Amino acid sequence: MSALTFTFDTAQMDVSAIHSFLSQTYWSPGIPLEVVRRAMAGSLCVGVLQDGQQIAFARLVTDRVTFAYLADVYVLPEHRGRGLSRSMLQRLFDHPDVQGLRRIMLATRDAHGLYAQFGFAPLAAPDRFMERHRPQVYQTGAPS
């Protein structure tokens, strides 16, 4: 097996590969490349490279003081089952800019077990949270 590189340096990450994966996901279908670039620029990102190829990614939208939202976590299918998501997330949560955050949130359809390993649980008071959800925002001609 080739050596893996875990990096927080977005200049080392393959934005096109990240976009290619994210644009096919259930959570961001059709997301434009420029939106991915802007999202990465405004987030603390971690990527996993194997022989220079992007094989995993996650980003934390955060003020780096009190709050964060974990998003866009993925490992390419052919690299799953090797503990990469756990290793990547552990590095992200160990990052100095994440220490002391009061709340980290996320949304997932199918990875509850993974996130529970890091202390995530269902909302204690879901009645306090609201959302504005616009699932068609990336579609051409969608209202803003």
Rosetta constraint file for C-alpha pairs under 8 A:
AtomPair CA 2 CA 50 HARMONIC 6.47 0.50
AtomPair CA 2 CA 51 HARMONIC 6.62 0.50
AtomPair CA 3 CA 50 HARMONIC 6.17 0.50
AtomPair CA 3 CA 51 HARMONIC 6.82 0.50
AtomPair CA 4 CA 48 HARMONIC 6.71 0.50
AtomPair CA 4 CA 49 HARMONIC 5.73 0.50
AtomPair CA 4 CA 50 HARMONIC 4.79 0.50
AtomPair CA 4 CA 51 HARMONIC 7.15 0.50
AtomPair CA 5 CA 48 HARMONIC 5.59 0.50
AtomPair CA 5 CA 49 HARMONIC 5.03 0.50
AtomPair CA 5 CA 50 HARMONIC 6.37 0.50
AtomPair CA 6 CA 46 HARMONIC 6.95 0.50
AtomPair CA 6 CA 47 HARMONIC 5.74 0.50
AtomPair CA 6 CA 48 HARMONIC 4.62 0.50
AtomPair CA 6 CA 49 HARMONIC 6.50 0.50
AtomPair CA 6 CA 88 HARMONIC 7.17 0.50
AtomPair CA 7 CA 12 HARMONIC 7.46 0.50
AtomPair CA 7 CA 46 HARMONIC 5.56 0.50
AtomPair CA 7 CA 47 HARMONIC 5.35 0.50
AtomPair CA 7 CA 48 HARMONIC 6.45 0.50
AtomPair CA 7 CA 49 HARMONIC 7.94 0.50
AtomPair CA 8 CA 44 HARMONIC 7.28 0.50
AtomPair CA 8 CA 45 HARMONIC 5.58 0.50
AtomPair CA 8 CA 46 HARMONIC 4.56 0.50
AtomPair CA 8 CA 47 HARMONIC 6.48 0.50
AtomPair CA 9 CA 13 HARMONIC 7.05 0.50
AtomPair CA 9 CA 45 HARMONIC 7.62 0.50
AtomPair CA 9 CA 46 HARMONIC 7.50 0.50
AtomPair CA 10 CA 40 HARMONIC 7.56 0.50
AtomPair CA 10 CA 45 HARMONIC 6.88 0.50
AtomPair CA 10 CA 46 HARMONIC 7.79 0.50
AtomPair CA 10 CA 47 HARMONIC 7.92 0.50
AtomPair CA 13 CA 47 HARMONIC 6.57 0.50
AtomPair CA 13 CA 49 HARMONIC 7.76 0.50
AtomPair CA 13 CA 54 HARMONIC 6.58 0.50
AtomPair CA 14 CA 18 HARMONIC 6.30 0.50
AtomPair CA 14 CA 53 HARMONIC 7.54 0.50
AtomPair CA 14 CA 54 HARMONIC 6.00 0.50
AtomPair CA 15 CA 19 HARMONIC 5.98 0.50
AtomPair CA 15 CA 33 HARMONIC 7.96 0.50
AtomPair CA 15 CA 36 HARMONIC 7.53 0.50
AtomPair CA 15 CA 37 HARMONIC 6.89 0.50
AtomPair CA 16 CA 20 HARMONIC 6.02 0.50
AtomPair CA 16 CA 33 HARMONIC 7.20 0.50
AtomPair CA 17 CA 21 HARMONIC 6.36 0.50
AtomPair CA 17 CA 54 HARMONIC 6.62 0.50
AtomPair CA 18 CA 22 HARMONIC 6.12 0.50
AtomPair CA 18 CA 36 HARMONIC 7.98 0.50
AtomPair CA 18 CA 54 HARMONIC 7.38 0.50
AtomPair CA 18 CA 57 HARMONIC 7.36 0.50
AtomPair CA 19 CA 23 HARMONIC 5.81 0.50
AtomPair CA 19 CA 31 HARMONIC 7.52 0.50
AtomPair CA 19 CA 32 HARMONIC 7.59 0.50
AtomPair CA 19 CA 33 HARMONIC 5.75 0.50
AtomPair CA 19 CA 36 HARMONIC 6.23 0.50
AtomPair CA 20 CA 24 HARMONIC 6.92 0.50
AtomPair CA 21 CA 25 HARMONIC 6.80 0.50
AtomPair CA 22 CA 27 HARMONIC 7.94 0.50
AtomPair CA 22 CA 28 HARMONIC 6.08 0.50
AtomPair CA 22 CA 29 HARMONIC 6.98 0.50
AtomPair CA 22 CA 31 HARMONIC 7.11 0.50
AtomPair CA 22 CA 72 HARMONIC 7.16 0.50
AtomPair CA 23 CA 28 HARMONIC 5.78 0.50
AtomPair CA 23 CA 29 HARMONIC 4.65 0.50
AtomPair CA 23 CA 30 HARMONIC 4.60 0.50
AtomPair CA 23 CA 31 HARMONIC 5.00 0.50
AtomPair CA 23 CA 32 HARMONIC 7.39 0.50
AtomPair CA 24 CA 28 HARMONIC 7.13 0.50
AtomPair CA 24 CA 29 HARMONIC 5.17 0.50
AtomPair CA 24 CA 30 HARMONIC 6.72 0.50
AtomPair CA 25 CA 29 HARMONIC 5.43 0.50
AtomPair CA 29 CA 138 HARMONIC 7.62 0.50
AtomPair CA 30 CA 138 HARMONIC 5.93 0.50
AtomPair CA 30 CA 139 HARMONIC 6.80 0.50
AtomPair CA 31 CA 35 HARMONIC 6.69 0.50
AtomPair CA 31 CA 36 HARMONIC 7.19 0.50
AtomPair CA 31 CA 138 HARMONIC 5.50 0.50
AtomPair CA 32 CA 36 HARMONIC 6.62 0.50
AtomPair CA 32 CA 138 HARMONIC 6.90 0.50
AtomPair CA 33 CA 37 HARMONIC 6.33 0.50
AtomPair CA 34 CA 38 HARMONIC 6.18 0.50
AtomPair CA 35 CA 39 HARMONIC 5.98 0.50
AtomPair CA 36 CA 40 HARMONIC 6.09 0.50
AtomPair CA 37 CA 41 HARMONIC 6.23 0.50
AtomPair CA 38 CA 42 HARMONIC 6.37 0.50
AtomPair CA 39 CA 43 HARMONIC 6.32 0.50
AtomPair CA 40 CA 44 HARMONIC 7.31 0.50
AtomPair CA 40 CA 45 HARMONIC 6.59 0.50
AtomPair CA 40 CA 59 HARMONIC 7.12 0.50
AtomPair CA 42 CA 61 HARMONIC 6.89 0.50
AtomPair CA 43 CA 59 HARMONIC 6.04 0.50
AtomPair CA 43 CA 60 HARMONIC 5.48 0.50
AtomPair CA 43 CA 61 HARMONIC 4.64 0.50
AtomPair CA 43 CA 62 HARMONIC 6.46 0.50
AtomPair CA 44 CA 59 HARMONIC 5.60 0.50
AtomPair CA 44 CA 60 HARMONIC 5.07 0.50
AtomPair CA 44 CA 61 HARMONIC 6.44 0.50
AtomPair CA 44 CA 62 HARMONIC 7.23 0.50
AtomPair CA 45 CA 57 HARMONIC 7.36 0.50
AtomPair CA 45 CA 58 HARMONIC 5.80 0.50
AtomPair CA 45 CA 59 HARMONIC 4.17 0.50
AtomPair CA 45 CA 60 HARMONIC 6.20 0.50
AtomPair CA 45 CA 92 HARMONIC 7.89 0.50
AtomPair CA 46 CA 57 HARMONIC 5.77 0.50
AtomPair CA 46 CA 58 HARMONIC 5.45 0.50
AtomPair CA 46 CA 59 HARMONIC 6.24 0.50
AtomPair CA 46 CA 88 HARMONIC 6.95 0.50
AtomPair CA 46 CA 92 HARMONIC 6.54 0.50
AtomPair CA 47 CA 54 HARMONIC 7.09 0.50
AtomPair CA 47 CA 55 HARMONIC 7.72 0.50
AtomPair CA 47 CA 56 HARMONIC 5.60 0.50
AtomPair CA 47 CA 57 HARMONIC 4.32 0.50
AtomPair CA 47 CA 58 HARMONIC 6.50 0.50
AtomPair CA 47 CA 88 HARMONIC 7.40 0.50
AtomPair CA 48 CA 54 HARMONIC 6.05 0.50
AtomPair CA 48 CA 55 HARMONIC 5.72 0.50
AtomPair CA 48 CA 56 HARMONIC 4.89 0.50
AtomPair CA 48 CA 57 HARMONIC 6.25 0.50
AtomPair CA 48 CA 88 HARMONIC 7.28 0.50
AtomPair CA 49 CA 53 HARMONIC 5.08 0.50
AtomPair CA 49 CA 54 HARMONIC 4.60 0.50
AtomPair CA 49 CA 55 HARMONIC 5.61 0.50
AtomPair CA 49 CA 56 HARMONIC 7.10 0.50
AtomPair CA 50 CA 54 HARMONIC 6.68 0.50
AtomPair CA 50 CA 55 HARMONIC 6.67 0.50
AtomPair CA 55 CA 75 HARMONIC 5.90 0.50
AtomPair CA 55 CA 76 HARMONIC 5.43 0.50
AtomPair CA 55 CA 79 HARMONIC 7.11 0.50
AtomPair CA 56 CA 73 HARMONIC 7.62 0.50
AtomPair CA 56 CA 74 HARMONIC 5.48 0.50
AtomPair CA 56 CA 75 HARMONIC 4.18 0.50
AtomPair CA 56 CA 76 HARMONIC 6.14 0.50
AtomPair CA 56 CA 84 HARMONIC 7.68 0.50
AtomPair CA 56 CA 85 HARMONIC 7.62 0.50
AtomPair CA 57 CA 72 HARMONIC 7.11 0.50
AtomPair CA 57 CA 73 HARMONIC 5.65 0.50
AtomPair CA 57 CA 74 HARMONIC 5.53 0.50
AtomPair CA 57 CA 75 HARMONIC 6.67 0.50
AtomPair CA 57 CA 88 HARMONIC 7.85 0.50
AtomPair CA 58 CA 70 HARMONIC 7.48 0.50
AtomPair CA 58 CA 71 HARMONIC 6.34 0.50
AtomPair CA 58 CA 72 HARMONIC 5.31 0.50
AtomPair CA 58 CA 73 HARMONIC 4.17 0.50
AtomPair CA 58 CA 74 HARMONIC 6.53 0.50
AtomPair CA 58 CA 88 HARMONIC 7.77 0.50
AtomPair CA 58 CA 89 HARMONIC 7.64 0.50
AtomPair CA 59 CA 70 HARMONIC 6.06 0.50
AtomPair CA 59 CA 71 HARMONIC 5.44 0.50
AtomPair CA 59 CA 72 HARMONIC 6.11 0.50
AtomPair CA 59 CA 73 HARMONIC 6.87 0.50
AtomPair CA 60 CA 68 HARMONIC 6.14 0.50
AtomPair CA 60 CA 69 HARMONIC 5.59 0.50
AtomPair CA 60 CA 70 HARMONIC 4.58 0.50
AtomPair CA 60 CA 71 HARMONIC 6.11 0.50
AtomPair CA 61 CA 68 HARMONIC 5.35 0.50
AtomPair CA 61 CA 69 HARMONIC 5.07 0.50
AtomPair CA 61 CA 70 HARMONIC 6.39 0.50
AtomPair CA 61 CA 71 HARMONIC 7.39 0.50
AtomPair CA 62 CA 66 HARMONIC 7.92 0.50
AtomPair CA 62 CA 67 HARMONIC 5.72 0.50
AtomPair CA 62 CA 68 HARMONIC 4.11 0.50
AtomPair CA 62 CA 69 HARMONIC 6.42 0.50
AtomPair CA 63 CA 67 HARMONIC 6.09 0.50
AtomPair CA 63 CA 68 HARMONIC 6.78 0.50
AtomPair CA 64 CA 68 HARMONIC 7.32 0.50
AtomPair CA 64 CA 97 HARMONIC 5.26 0.50
AtomPair CA 64 CA 98 HARMONIC 5.88 0.50
AtomPair CA 64 CA 101 HARMONIC 7.13 0.50
AtomPair CA 65 CA 97 HARMONIC 7.40 0.50
AtomPair CA 65 CA 98 HARMONIC 7.37 0.50
AtomPair CA 65 CA 99 HARMONIC 8.00 0.50
AtomPair CA 65 CA 100 HARMONIC 6.84 0.50
AtomPair CA 65 CA 101 HARMONIC 5.66 0.50
AtomPair CA 66 CA 100 HARMONIC 7.07 0.50
AtomPair CA 66 CA 101 HARMONIC 4.39 0.50
AtomPair CA 66 CA 102 HARMONIC 5.07 0.50
AtomPair CA 66 CA 103 HARMONIC 6.65 0.50
AtomPair CA 67 CA 101 HARMONIC 5.56 0.50
AtomPair CA 67 CA 102 HARMONIC 5.99 0.50
AtomPair CA 67 CA 103 HARMONIC 5.07 0.50
AtomPair CA 67 CA 104 HARMONIC 5.83 0.50
AtomPair CA 68 CA 101 HARMONIC 7.35 0.50
AtomPair CA 68 CA 103 HARMONIC 6.46 0.50
AtomPair CA 68 CA 104 HARMONIC 4.63 0.50
AtomPair CA 68 CA 105 HARMONIC 6.41 0.50
AtomPair CA 69 CA 104 HARMONIC 5.46 0.50
AtomPair CA 69 CA 105 HARMONIC 4.76 0.50
AtomPair CA 69 CA 106 HARMONIC 5.58 0.50
AtomPair CA 70 CA 104 HARMONIC 7.00 0.50
AtomPair CA 70 CA 105 HARMONIC 6.17 0.50
AtomPair CA 70 CA 106 HARMONIC 5.06 0.50
AtomPair CA 70 CA 107 HARMONIC 7.94 0.50
AtomPair CA 71 CA 106 HARMONIC 6.59 0.50
AtomPair CA 71 CA 107 HARMONIC 7.77 0.50
AtomPair CA 73 CA 85 HARMONIC 7.89 0.50
AtomPair CA 74 CA 85 HARMONIC 7.31 0.50
AtomPair CA 75 CA 79 HARMONIC 6.43 0.50
AtomPair CA 75 CA 80 HARMONIC 6.12 0.50
AtomPair CA 75 CA 84 HARMONIC 7.21 0.50
AtomPair CA 75 CA 85 HARMONIC 6.58 0.50
AtomPair CA 76 CA 80 HARMONIC 6.55 0.50
AtomPair CA 79 CA 84 HARMONIC 7.81 0.50
AtomPair CA 80 CA 84 HARMONIC 7.07 0.50
AtomPair CA 83 CA 87 HARMONIC 6.22 0.50
AtomPair CA 84 CA 88 HARMONIC 5.88 0.50
AtomPair CA 85 CA 89 HARMONIC 6.00 0.50
AtomPair CA 86 CA 90 HARMONIC 5.95 0.50
AtomPair CA 86 CA 114 HARMONIC 7.32 0.50
AtomPair CA 87 CA 91 HARMONIC 6.32 0.50
AtomPair CA 88 CA 92 HARMONIC 6.31 0.50
AtomPair CA 89 CA 93 HARMONIC 6.04 0.50
AtomPair CA 90 CA 94 HARMONIC 6.00 0.50
AtomPair CA 91 CA 95 HARMONIC 6.22 0.50
AtomPair CA 92 CA 98 HARMONIC 7.70 0.50
AtomPair CA 93 CA 98 HARMONIC 6.07 0.50
AtomPair CA 93 CA 99 HARMONIC 7.57 0.50
AtomPair CA 94 CA 98 HARMONIC 6.89 0.50
AtomPair CA 94 CA 99 HARMONIC 7.14 0.50
AtomPair CA 95 CA 99 HARMONIC 6.99 0.50
AtomPair CA 108 CA 112 HARMONIC 6.82 0.50
AtomPair CA 111 CA 115 HARMONIC 6.57 0.50
AtomPair CA 112 CA 116 HARMONIC 6.02 0.50
AtomPair CA 113 CA 117 HARMONIC 6.68 0.50
AtomPair CA 114 CA 118 HARMONIC 7.51 0.50
AtomPair CA 115 CA 119 HARMONIC 6.82 0.50
AtomPair CA 115 CA 120 HARMONIC 5.50 0.50
AtomPair CA 115 CA 121 HARMONIC 7.95 0.50
AtomPair CA 116 CA 120 HARMONIC 4.71 0.50
AtomPair CA 116 CA 121 HARMONIC 6.15 0.50
AtomPair CA 125 CA 129 HARMONIC 7.54 0.50
AtomPair CA 136 CA 142 HARMONIC 6.15 0.50
AtomPair CA 137 CA 142 HARMONIC 5.61 0.50
AtomPair CA 137 CA 143 HARMONIC 6.93 0.50
AtomPair CA 137 CA 144 HARMONIC 6.48 0.50
AtomPair CA 138 CA 142 HARMONIC 7.12 0.50
